[in-house]
Amino acid sequence: MAKRALISVSNKAGCVEFARALHELGFEIVSTGGTYKTIKEAGVPARYVTEITGFPEILDGRVKTLNPYVHGGILARRTPEHLAQLEEHNIGTIDVVAVNLYPFKETIAKPDVTFQDAIENIDIGGPTMVRAAAKNNESVAIVVNPERYGEIIAELKANGQVSAETRLRLAAEAFTHTAEYDSYISTYLNKLVNNEDAFPQALTMSFVKAQDCRYGENPHQKAAFYRTPGAAAPGMGTAVQLQGKELSFNNIMDSNAAFECVREFVEPTAVIIKHNNPCGVASADRLVDAYKRAFDADSVSAFGGIVACNRLVDKAAAEEMVKTFLEVVIAPDFDADALEVFAQKGNFRVLKTGGMPEGPQQGWDMKAVNGGLLVQDIDKGRIGNDDLKVVSKKQPTQAEIEELLFAWKVVKHVKSNAIVITKDKCTLGVGAGQMNRVNSARIAIGQAGDNVKGAVMASDAFFPFRDTVDEAAKAGIAAIIQTGGSMRDEESIQAADEHGMIMILTGMRHFKH
């Protein structure tokens, strides 16, 4: 029985060369629509699919390959019984199927896409052929990735056939291709059916492996980083590594935490992260000054840390960064002089995001639990002057409000229970992850030292008792910003008034577990 290949591709990269090579190896080429035209215009002999099926394309091309003369040739096992049935019905076998699908993902990414455009780019015949060929991988090679064309031709030239091992690997890749494709459609339609606050009954998502990690949280753990396909907003998902050794799981987690914190700020700002918590955050007129102040805020913790900046990193900032051991710097861009400085430390990882995102982060926050997945909205909560409620007798100045808002932006990115103390838009002390709030405050106050006098304090949630306010007053804290909402709010407000402190409520909590 003559060898036959069916080629019907949306992505036509390399399809002419593939078809020509198959033809030279004795394959009859069958094709459809635009692929057929492309192959024929290149001078490669091919048959239009309607010659095989004996039936025209109908319904504006919606039906062209859904036919027993196509699927019988793909699905038939090469057993005497199946081959006899093919012969009885005059159906030829199809040995190679090269199919990739309508560009649904690319279509819905267009800002002016209509629902009808999206629907017409839902492929039906393509996935059916892909799944059929993958199911029958004992006899058929299914190719969904143009990068595989050369490998297929090489095996055919060397052995006269595609090996069973390769066919199985191609089948796995094919089912991944269709599963990913269906996840885009499912997500798109669910967003139309459900309102923005609803979560779908079944969650299907697709991620693409970007790289293996150096290791996981610990060297005995393996890890990999997967990107969201089509992610466009600058961040960890778009970051390009310009230099340095391979990233570990912790490097990526901390780099993401640092960048998500620094995006909160408009002024030139540097954030230093250690173990997923900011240990130093500062804003200044120049990035180099912001970094120096962030580093000085807790130089001990900064050793081996991750730095994020919200501006292009210049030579002056780079020269400060290389003075100590850091793991990663992530920023929208770097000038040539800065990269030369970093090159002196070849293992130092440099990540370029290509810009700063506009507005708060979008999407879902997901955390795996044993046997399941927790999904919630990203914490997009932001507040401004109009959202603040002054509850103390003492009223804040505009400068004090700006300082309190700076501290509030930082505390959002600290693990709960979280307390942050700042002065002149620079962190002095950070208390993170303690089992009670007053201990977090004591840690932050201890870090701040003598500089604590006249500083401000932010708490990621309300005070259940007045003890934290009393500790802050004893240290010399001038103003506090907190969520409010405790049954004992009045006790905390009374404590602030007793100590002559400013207290502002936000009405918004920022727990981070």
KAZI-V346020 format. One line per field, one symbol per residue. phi: phi as a letter, one per 30 degrees, with the letter a starting at -180 (. if undefined). psi: psi as a letter, one per 40 degrees, with the letter a starting at -180 (. if undefined). burial: 1 if it has 16 or more other ideal C-beta (glycine too) atoms within 10 Angstrom, else 0. Layout:
phi = ???
psi = ???
burial = ???
This chain:
phi = .ddbbcbbbddceiddddddddeddjddccbbhddeddddddicdacdeddddibddbhhidbbcdaedcddddddddceddddddddchccdbcbbcbbceddeddddddcdcededddcddcddeddddddddcddbbccbcceddedddddddddbiaddddddddddddddddddddddddedddddddcdddccddbcbbbbcdcaddeaddbedcdabcccdeiecdelddcdcddajdedcedededddddddddddccdebbbccbhibdcabacadbdedddedddddadddddidccbbcbedcdddddddddbdbdbbbadabddddddddddcddddbccdilcdciddcjccbbdbdiabcbbdedcdbbbedcdbdcdddcddddddddddedddddeccdddbbbcbahhadcabcbiddbdddeddddddddiddddidcbcbdbdcdbddddddddedjdcabcadijddcedddddddddcicdbbccibcbebc
psi = hiiihhhgidheheddddddddddeeihhhiibddddddddeehhihidddddehihiffedhdegidddddddehifidddddddddefhiihdhhhhiiigddddeehdehidddddeehhddddddddddddfedehhhhehdeeddddddddddeeihiddddddddddddddddddddddddddddddiideihidhhhihihhdiiidaadidehiiihhihhehdhhaddehhhdiiiiiiddddddddddddddeeidihihhhhhfeihehhiiididddddddddddgddddheahhhieihhadddddddeeihidihhidihidddddddddgdehhhhheeahihaiiiaihhhhiheahhhiiigehiiadeeihheidhiiidddddddddddddddehhihhhhhihffhhdihhifieiddddddddddddadedheiihhheiihdieddddddddeehdihhidieidfddddddddddefihhhidehifih.
burial = 001111111100011101111110001111111011011100010101100110001000000110101111111100000100010000111111111111011011000000000100111011111111110110111111010110011011000001000110011011101101111111110100000000000000010001001000000000101001000011111110000100111111111111111111100111111111111111110011111111101100110011111110111111011100011111111100011011000001111110011000000000000000000000100010000100110001000110111111111111111111111011111111110011011111101100110011111111110111111110111111111101001011101110101111110111010
